[in-house]
Amino acid sequence: MTESSSDKLIEVLRKAVSRTSMLAEGNYPELDSVVRQLRQSITQGVNADEIQKLLNQAEPLLLSSDKAQEERAKLVRTSLQSLIDVLGKNANQPLPAPLKKQLEYEIRSKWQLPYEWPNLLKLFLELSQQTFNQTDSSHQTEKNSLFQRLFNRSKDKDQAQSNDQEIMVQISHTLAGLVDNLSLPKRYHGEMSTLKSALTGNSNLEQLPTLLDEVISLVMIAIGKTQESLTKYLSELNKQLASINASVTSSYQSQKSLSESREGFNSKLQKQVEETSQAVQGANDLESLQNLINERLSSISNTMSEYRSRMQEQEKDANQSITSLKNKVTRMEKDSASLRTMLQEKLAQAMTDALTEIPNRTAYQDAILPLCQIMQKTQKPLCLAVCDIDFFKKVNDTWGHLAGDKVLSIVPKQIRSVLQKEDLIFRYGGEEFVVVFPNTPLDKAMEKAELIRQTVEKTPFNMQGEPVSISVSIGLAQHKAQETPESLFERADKQLYQAKDSGRNRVMAEK
Ligand SMILES: Nc1nc2c(ncn2[C@@H]2O[C@H](COP(=O)(O)OP(=O)(O)OP(=O)(O)O)[C@@H](O)[C@H]2O)c(=O)[nH]1
């Protein structure tokens, strides 16, 4: 095996193992133990069949762990959205639109990334503070605002109404739900339940920012734990690689000492021959010459047999270490093949949106640049449509998030049913989908987008026995030469906003 192919093998193995470790994450004790066994097996050099057995065992657990992670992220997303809703319903003023929009955008695009959760909570805290500040400057008289008292320690404490307690209960329950949902080691369980009871038992609004801070730090601990187990796992992998390295070094040493022995033998033999030749020149009778030659020949013969047995021993050692190295490499090759398959499956999962089962935003970002480049190179037109479900918040608010999820999974299926083979659809985020029409000029794309709009409009949706109409607004743009995918998207998005402003349920494109 060459150095570069063994490097490649090690790299693939490193990626596969680190990915597995990330998935394990400490959520599932059963999975943890299988992954630990797997690590041990690799380190101890158990055969590939045994490792395969462990991988088969791990597979369903990995899938459940993935599901649990997905469920946890969904709860974080809905909790954050309800926090915004509570804030919106109870502040004296509308929430500051840009920050609210930003937070909602961040929630939509980052709810699946646990390391972003503390930042999302911090943004919510900022939104709450800005809401108060804005209320403070424009409504000097309304001294009993919730957030005035929350963040500014208002003088007018008497006005803390039962209404405020109700708000506190709503916010606290949402936060307690979040804390409950964290996956933390046992030693933090005490802290979690103290925080939960502080949240549910507290009606002092001034305490809320402090409690929110504690929620953020627990979220950060939960994320830190994942990194800790990943680091541990990688260090185990390094040990395994160090053992391979030791085998290579010892094999190299054996080869080196073999050639050193050969050199030593040559010079010893040469010296003996020289000595013999000198002695022969100095001998003055036949008998002493005969004795001398016998003596020298036997010493040369001893040197040779000593050398032969040393060579045989060293060859045996070298062969053994080469065989053991070969076995290790073969085992690693087999292991890495199965891990590579698993990695590929996991990568495919990472590119697919779990709810709608269509490619997600990451997949879109990977695909759009090469697509634009190919179309430009072959001088073919490409159009991009941004489709957004109209009044989707109302669906959630009226029939609940589960009904909203159902609509979200049906709409892209309906869109796909009218697309051609080469057209591509992605879930860009929230209730927004991107459709790419390669090899299609704007007028043709306009017809296709109109067909999408009509199809969604005609789809019968039923919420708790009631028929409900769902529609989409669509913004369309054609790719211009040298244009970046971001600018193309921006132009289509602008058209989407125009479609929304002009009454929704319509397709708009640049004239
Ligand atoms: N059920 C559910 N709701 C989601 C999901 N992602 C985003 N949302 C919700 O989608 C809603 C989007 O609302 P807005 O951006 O106000 O848009 P809208 O109500 O569709 O209104 P217009 O776009 O202006 O027609 C928010 O309430 C989000 O919480 C999801 O995966 N599931």
The ligand as an ORCA input file, in Angstrom:
! r2SCAN-3c Opt
* xyz 0 1
  N     -45.772     24.283     11.273
  C     -44.651     24.848     10.867
  N     -44.568     26.197     10.783
  C     -43.424     26.755     10.318
  C     -42.327     25.979      9.938
  N     -41.333     26.813      9.534
  C     -41.830     28.082      9.651
  N     -43.085     28.045     10.122
  C     -43.986     29.163     10.429
  O     -44.329     29.832      9.234
  C     -44.840     31.110      9.604
  C     -44.417     32.120      8.553
  O     -45.097     33.271      8.828
  P     -44.841     34.645      8.092
  O     -43.395     34.780      7.702
  O     -45.427     35.721      8.959
  O     -45.610     34.502      6.735
  P     -47.101     34.140      6.362
  O     -48.021     34.008      7.530
  O     -47.035     32.970      5.455
  O     -47.541     35.405      5.598
  P     -47.123     35.869      4.140
  O     -45.870     35.151      3.742
  O     -46.930     37.323      4.277
  O     -48.272     35.496      3.250
  C     -44.291     31.428     11.000
  O     -45.360     31.435     11.910
  C     -43.366     30.249     11.287
  O     -43.392     29.844     12.649
  C     -42.428     24.558     10.057
  O     -41.500     23.775      9.756
  N     -43.603     24.044     10.511
*
